[in-house]
Amino acid sequence: MTDPMMASEAALAEPAAKEQTARPRRRTSYLGKRLGFYLLVTWVAVTLNFFIPRLMPGDPATVMIAQITQRTGQPPNPATVESIRLLFGSPDQSLITQYWGYLGQLIHGDLGLSISQYPVPVADLVMSALPWTLMLVGSATALAFVIGVGLGILVGWRPGRGLDSVVTPLSTVVGVVPYFWVALLAVWIFAVKLRWAPVSGGYAPDATPGFNLPFMASALGYGALPVATIVFSAFGGWVFGQRNMMVTTLSEDYVLLARAKGLPGWTVMLRYAARNALLPSVTNFALAIGGLVGGSLLTEIVFSYPGMGFLLFDAVSNRDYPTMQAVFLLITLTVLLANFLADSLYVLLDPRTREAS
């Protein structure tokens, strides 16, 4: 005869086992739907990048070929003309033929040739500028996020106390100061007057680019002041946002219950309050990471830093449409990838996300 107690335990365990099995399925289903959505948006972005230049008045390809001829003093070779026609339209081909040719170029990494630096391929310009931007803006964004969110958690845990009364107003003031003014002031004080840092550039003129210690040390020295100015201008927004989310989260039932249980204050702050208050900051951080590829335009202009922002500025100044188109497309794809990663992190951090799906 079956023990009633054992039968009762088995009946209770069966739904729990089914729930444990269903959770990975819901998580996979949610991520699959989001991945499909982002793949669709990626296709839309690529398609718009193809059609927008073709909406320009006249024949952009002919204008670009004329610009190259004017700059170099001789007409471009047939291969260059064909590449420009595929990117910006050919009157002798249908849109469908041009579209498939454009997709083929993208798959092979062919972004065309730069007009301002003809005949250098745009892909080479992007690959030479991208590491500088990732090092500069990537490290600055990560530092600003860690410092700002960390301070936001601390001041939000005890709102109205001494640390909050100092850090919150300071972060608000820092957040509204124009960045270009901070950068110019930093150059004037630390580079011109005190001579603690170089005025401009990405590395010393006598350094040999490559994976060697003198070049890497030079790059770090030249990047220290731009990184510091970005962190100084950006951390205030992270502090303010995280602090407000912490204050809101402290009134939630699960935080009050954790306190009522007598759990240590650090445990309640980090495991219960901060973990849930961190979700909006994760989204904002993902968006910031997605914007890395575009570089920090004002920073790179002020410091003449050889990153993506300076490359875009130079392309706009010289009407280098192939370079502009490539940079805009790369920024769009990076933002979409960053948003997908943020959605994936949400599934791990907040079970309610996959439950709603």
Beta strands, then each sheet from edge to edge (+ up, - down):
end
